[in-house]
Amino acid sequence: MLVLLCITVGGLFAAGIYQMLRGSLVRLIIGLVLLGHAVNLLVFTAGGLASIRPPYVLPDGSVPPGLADPLPQALILTAIVIGFGTQAFAIVLIRRVYREVRTDDLHELRTTDVTRK
């Protein structure tokens, strides 16, 4: 199971970086989404996998052996919410750029000459 998760994380990182290196703003956002999912899965995998019982913390603050650590899971939930907000902002920003410049090609956006109607 761990090997499959490692291959999945590697594939998501590779696909995310590939998409970010393309010349389109939309593909850049898709790459950022894939990288965000890869990081979340990496943190989840590093936190330990245990499917026997749900994670919990004892009253003294320690985690019983054989259980998953709940802290990475809480961090992932927070990262998902923050990532969703960032992605929504980026999509709105790309829509505004496309409305002004009429292109999403990064090579055409390098010039500072913008004609407004």
C-alpha positions in Angstrom: 0.0 0.0 0.0 2.8 2.4 0.9 4.6 1.7 -2.5 1.4 2.5 -4.3 1.0 5.8 -2.4 4.6 6.8 -3.1 4.1 6.1 -6.9 0.9 8.2 -6.8 2.6 11.1 -5.1 5.5 11.0 -7.6 3.0 10.9 -10.5 1.1 13.8 -9.1 4.2 15.9 -8.6 5.4 15.0 -12.1 2.1 15.9 -13.7 1.8 19.1 -11.7 5.3 20.3 -12.7 4.7 19.4 -16.3 1.4 21.3 -16.4 3.1 24.4 -14.8 5.8 24.4 -17.4 3.2 24.7 -20.3 2.5 28.1 -21.8 -1.1 28.6 -20.6 -2.5 30.2 -17.4 -5.2 27.6 -17.2 -2.7 24.8 -17.2 -0.7 26.6 -14.6 -3.6 26.5 -12.2 -4.2 22.8 -13.0 -0.6 22.2 -12.2 -0.9 24.1 -8.9 -4.0 22.0 -8.0 -2.1 18.7 -8.8 0.9 19.9 -6.7 -1.5 20.7 -3.8 -3.0 17.3 -3.9 0.4 15.7 -4.1 1.6 17.5 -1.0 -1.5 16.6 0.9 -1.1 13.0 0.0 2.6 13.1 1.0 1.8 14.6 4.4 -0.9 12.0 4.9 1.4 9.2 4.0 4.2 10.5 6.2 1.8 10.7 9.1 1.4 7.0 9.2 -1.3 4.7 7.8 -3.4 2.6 10.2 -6.8 1.3 9.1 -7.6 -0.7 12.2 -8.9 2.1 14.5 -9.6 5.8 14.1 -6.9 8.2 15.4 -7.2 9.7 18.8 -5.1 11.4 21.5 -5.0 10.3 25.1 -5.7 12.9 27.9 -1.9 13.2 28.5 -1.3 14.3 24.9 0.3 11.1 23.7 -0.8 8.9 20.8 -1.2 5.2 21.5 1.0 2.9 19.4 -0.5 1.3 16.3 -2.8 4.3 15.5 -2.5 7.0 12.9 -1.3 10.4 14.1 -4.3 12.9 14.0 -2.1 16.0 13.5 -1.2 15.4 9.8 -4.9 14.8 9.1 -5.9 18.1 10.7 -3.2 19.9 8.8 -4.4 18.3 5.5 -7.9 19.5 6.2 -6.7 23.0 6.8 -4.5 22.9 3.6 -7.5 21.7 1.5 -9.6 24.7 2.6 -6.8 27.2 2.1 -5.9 25.6 -1.3 -9.6 25.8 -2.4 -9.7 29.5 -1.6 -6.4 30.1 -3.4 -7.6 28.2 -6.5 -10.8 30.2 -6.6 -8.9 33.5 -6.4 -6.6 32.3 -9.2 -9.4 31.3 -11.4 -11.1 34.7 -11.0 -7.8 36.4 -11.6 -7.2 34.4 -14.8 -10.7 35.3 -16.0 -10.0 39.0 -15.5 -6.7 38.7 -17.3 -8.4 36.9 -20.2 -11.1 39.5 -20.4 -8.6 42.4 -20.6 -5.9 40.9 -22.8 -7.9 38.2 -24.7 -5.3 35.5 -24.3 -4.1 33.1 -21.7 -0.7 32.4 -23.3 2.1 33.3 -20.9 4.5 34.3 -23.8 2.0 36.9 -25.1 1.5 38.3 -21.6 5.2 39.2 -21.2 4.7 42.5 -23.0 3.5 45.6 -21.2 1.6 47.1 -24.1 -2.1 46.6 -23.3 -4.7 48.3 -25.5 -8.0 48.9 -23.8 -11.2 49.3 -25.6 
